[in-house]
Amino acid sequence: MAENAARAETTSEAPLQPVVVKKYANRRLYNTESSSYVTLEDLANMVRAGRDFIVFDAKSGEDITRSVLTQIIVEEESKGRSLLPESFLRQLIGFYGDSLQSVLPRYLEFAMAGFARQQEQMRRSVEQAMGGFMPFGGIPGLEEVGKQNMVMLERAMSLFAPFRPPETPPTMESLKAEVESLRHQLAEATRTDKGSSR
């Protein structure tokens, strides 16, 4: 809730400039906005709060934001917060040097933006249905919906998989049908939860 409020504040006002972070040779990260050293965890929290940042190598001035974001993902994965399935990682590695390498980043960006919009709509629906009293972990079926979303993303990735015959891409109607199916499942999970709490 607090994160959503923080995001709403930043979007209603003029967008904040990205925080400039400098990385020194000793691998320490320095936040120039707060004039303090930060960790990868601090940067991960900034991402979750919707605050943008840019990381520069203090010596060369090179923009190293992408490699620092990758380090954050590796650190999160090493903590047991596995978000990226092995099959997805293998497919991703397979695209390096492939002719579709230039197309994939835009596709992934588009797919993740759609996924984020869908998740935000789901959160709003659940909050409205539950009145904000129930944590997401306690809602039956929500984890299953998340898994189905991941399967959809993996299936979308498989359309780009090298050495496989191209499959027919989903039509707008089939995607709408999948979204509608997910809505029905969420509504059913919400009804089931209301019925069990009586």
C-alpha positions in Angstrom: 0.0 0.0 0.0 2.8 2.4 1.0 4.7 1.6 -2.2 1.6 2.2 -4.3 1.1 5.5 -2.6 4.7 6.4 -3.2 4.3 5.5 -6.9 1.1 7.5 -7.1 2.9 10.6 -5.6 5.7 10.3 -8.1 3.4 10.0 -11.1 1.1 12.8 -10.0 3.9 15.3 -9.7 6.7 16.0 -12.2 8.7 12.7 -12.7 11.7 12.5 -10.5 15.1 12.5 -12.1 16.9 9.2 -11.9 19.2 8.9 -8.9 22.9 8.9 -9.9 24.9 6.1 -8.3 28.6 5.8 -8.6 30.4 2.5 -8.4 34.0 2.7 -7.1 36.9 0.3 -7.7 36.3 -1.3 -4.3 32.9 -2.3 -5.5 31.1 0.2 -3.2 28.1 2.0 -4.6 27.6 5.7 -3.7 24.2 7.3 -3.9 24.9 10.9 -4.9 21.3 12.0 -3.9 21.5 10.9 -0.3 25.3 11.2 -0.1 25.6 7.8 1.3 26.9 4.3 0.4 24.3 1.8 -0.6 24.0 -1.9 -1.2 22.5 -3.9 -4.0 19.6 -4.6 -1.7 19.1 -0.8 -1.3 19.0 -0.5 -5.1 16.5 -3.4 -5.3 14.3 -1.6 -2.8 14.5 1.6 -5.0 13.3 -0.5 -8.0 10.4 -1.9 -6.0 9.4 1.6 -4.9 9.4 2.8 -8.5 12.5 5.0 -8.1 14.7 5.0 -11.1 18.5 5.2 -10.9 21.6 5.2 -13.2 24.9 3.7 -12.2 28.2 5.0 -13.5 31.7 3.7 -13.1 33.3 6.3 -10.9 36.6 6.1 -12.8 35.6 5.8 -16.4 32.2 7.4 -16.3 30.7 4.5 -18.2 27.0 3.7 -17.7 27.0 0.3 -16.0 23.3 0.3 -14.9 22.5 -2.9 -16.9 25.3 -4.9 -15.2 24.3 -3.7 -11.8 20.6 -4.6 -12.4 21.8 -8.1 -13.5 23.8 -8.4 -10.3 20.7 -7.5 -8.3 18.8 -10.3 -10.1 21.7 -12.8 -9.4 21.7 -11.8 -5.7 17.9 -12.2 -5.5 18.0 -15.6 -7.1 20.8 -16.7 -4.8 18.6 -15.9 -1.8 16.2 -18.6 -2.9 13.7 -16.1 -4.4 13.7 -18.1 -7.7 11.7 -16.1 -10.2 13.3 -17.2 -13.5 12.8 -20.8 -14.4 15.8 -22.7 -15.8 14.1 -23.3 -19.1 13.6 -19.5 -19.5 17.3 -18.8 -18.6 18.5 -21.5 -21.1 16.3 -20.0 -23.8 17.6 -16.5 -23.0 21.2 -17.6 -23.2 20.5 -19.3 -26.5 19.4 -15.9 -28.0 22.8 -14.3 -27.4 24.4 -14.0 -30.9 21.2 -15.2 -32.5 19.6 -13.2 -35.4 16.6 -12.4 -33.1 18.8 -10.9 -30.4 17.9 -7.4 -31.5 14.1 -8.2 -31.4 14.0 -10.0 -28.1 14.6 -7.1 -25.7 11.7 -5.1 -27.1 9.5 -8.2 -27.0 10.4 -9.0 -23.4 9.8 -5.3 -22.4 6.4 -5.4 -24.0 5.5 -8.8 -22.4 6.6 -7.7 -18.9 4.7 -4.4 -19.2 1.6 -6.3 -20.1 2.2 -8.8 -17.2 2.7 -5.9 -14.7 -0.6 -4.2 -15.9 -2.4 -7.5 -15.4 -0.9 -8.0 -12.0 -1.9 -4.4 -11.0 -5.5 -5.0 -12.1 -5.5 -8.3 -10.2 -4.3 -6.5 -7.0 -7.0 -3.8 -7.3 -9.7 -6.4 -7.9 -8.6 -8.4 -4.8 -8.3 -5.3 -2.7 -11.8 -4.3 -3.7 -13.2 -7.8 -3.1 -11.4 -8.3 0.3 -11.6 -4.7 1.5 -7.9 -4.7 1.9 -8.0 -6.9 5.0 -6.4 -10.0 3.6 -2.8 -10.4 2.6 -2.3 -11.8 -0.9 -0.6 -15.0 0.5 -3.9 -16.0 2.1 -6.0 -15.9 -1.0 -6.5 -19.4 -2.5 -5.8 -19.5 -6.2 -3.8 -16.3 -6.5 -0.5 -18.3 -6.5 -1.9 -20.6 -9.2 -2.9 -17.5 -11.3 0.7 -16.3 -11.0 2.0 -19.7 -12.1 -0.3 -19.6 -15.1 1.0 -16.1 -16.0 4.6 -17.5 -15.9 3.5 -20.4 -18.1 2.1 -17.9 -20.6 5.4 -15.9 -20.6 7.4 -19.1 -21.1 5.1 -20.1 -24.0 5.6 -16.7 -25.5 9.4 -17.1 -25.1 9.2 -20.5 -26.9 7.8 -18.7 -30.0 11.3 -17.2 -30.3 13.2 -20.4 -29.4 16.0 -21.2 -31.9 15.9 -24.4 -33.9 12.2 -24.9 -33.4 9.5 -24.7 -36.1 7.6 -21.5 -35.7 4.2 -21.9 -34.1 1.2 -19.8 -34.9 1.3 -16.7 -32.7 -1.8 -16.2 -30.5 -4.5 -14.0 -31.8 -5.9 -11.0 -30.0 -9.1 -13.0 -29.4 -7.2 -15.9 -27.9 -5.2 -13.6 -25.6 -8.5 -11.9 -24.5 -10.0 -15.3 -23.8 -7.0 -16.2 -21.6 -7.3 -12.9 -19.7 -11.0 -13.5 -19.3 -10.3 -17.1 -18.1 -7.9 -15.7 -15.5 -10.5 -13.2 -14.3 -13.1 -15.9 -13.9 -10.6 -18.0 -11.9 -9.8 -15.0 -9.7 -13.5 -14.3 -9.1 -14.0 -18.0 -8.3 -11.1 -18.0 -5.8 -12.5 -14.9 -4.2 -16.0 -16.4 -3.9 -14.5 -19.6 -2.5 -12.6 -17.6 0.1 -15.6 -15.6 1.1 -17.7 -18.8 1.5 -15.0 -20.4 3.6 -14.7 -17.4 5.9 -18.4 -17.5 6.8 
